[in-house]
């Protein structure tokens, strides 16, 4: 079995994507607060929901990216 | 539950001060009252040692401060059953002879209804403290006679309205008086059983002697044997007495099997001066709903039997994020609807509710003898305390008196098919809570 190498560029890209997911999850929380007239302190108290949402979005994006790569591999052949 | 446990429960409920000021008869359950009678032994006699009398005896044998010195019953097998618990007690078959016994300081009367008033009056005239089972009397005139007799002679008179001493009722009524369920707008009572209400009879000539509850010559049936307990809820919750009563009763099932002549199906509506109605319904040929007593308020409902509080206020919503997820979820998971119900009942009946206290023992109401943890033991302890001190607790008699009068008035309304009000001559001073 060969060693896998994750480049610094790949790590940086994944961190940027995760950060983007976190921002999107926070925006979703703000939308929910406005929409349901909830108190603004939920920006902090609902951080658990935000983190879970971040991971869910990141996982969904990972699935999409893998599917896109598989598609590209198939079409290249 | 003994007095110590009851007091402990009261303490946990934060009732110590508040409940005692609201419900003064609970004074006899206080620590101070306990110390007042410490070391005292109470000599009592029991008239009527059938099922209910025996139920009391089973509580009394657990109490170290009581000595049963006399037992009386004109049915020998019952007397012998009771004597097994107190072999030293003197046995009587005539209550008048027992009342002559100077050792007897207090008497417990657990006889058929038609004997309650004459026995209670005779016992009070003999200078005894009296605990008589409910209802207070067989007729409205007799109930008044008993009340006036106690007023004239003084002394102690308790009637077996044990809910007044049941911690879950006390807690619930405290919450109601504090406005937890808002303004009281209705009181619902029901008691359903599915049994013939009969006791086994060893020989036919004893039928009426043993099954006295089934014959109007001795009892007023469901109104005096069951309703009397529940009718107290309305006045206790609202601090006022009904202004009128109407009702309907009939024999619909059990009369096909025996010669009974008291109703086996009754329904009564009591209307209070403020317009609020209290209902009582009892059927003894269907037991699906069992026993229920509910106080309905503008902000919620308290079920006295199960000690549960149901609020009508909207349930607190979750966080914004939570609501958003729920909305997305219901959008994804719900079916497309082309047609459906155009309305939904505004009901909070399916809401889970909150227990008003812990470790509540729910009484099904199925037993016609009595149930554990229904306040009977605490009532008995309060009576024994009163025998020693000679002090009549406030309101106990008035509450019992009116419960009896309104049970009898409702029975009358059913028989006359009329809307009735309590005659002025039966009104005695009543202090609202």
HADDOCK unambig.tbl for C-alpha pairs under 7 A between the chains (distance, minus, plus):
assign (segid A and resid 29 and name CA) (segid B and resid 321 and name CA) 5.61 0.50 0.50
assign (segid A and resid 32 and name CA) (segid B and resid 320 and name CA) 4.87 0.50 0.50
assign (segid A and resid 32 and name CA) (segid B and resid 321 and name CA) 5.33 0.50 0.50
assign (segid A and resid 32 and name CA) (segid B and resid 324 and name CA) 5.95 0.50 0.50
assign (segid A and resid 33 and name CA) (segid B and resid 320 and name CA) 4.89 0.50 0.50
assign (segid A and resid 33 and name CA) (segid B and resid 321 and name CA) 6.98 0.50 0.50
assign (segid A and resid 36 and name CA) (segid B and resid 320 and name CA) 5.50 0.50 0.50
assign (segid A and resid 38 and name CA) (segid B and resid 319 and name CA) 6.56 0.50 0.50
assign (segid A and resid 38 and name CA) (segid B and resid 320 and name CA) 5.39 0.50 0.50
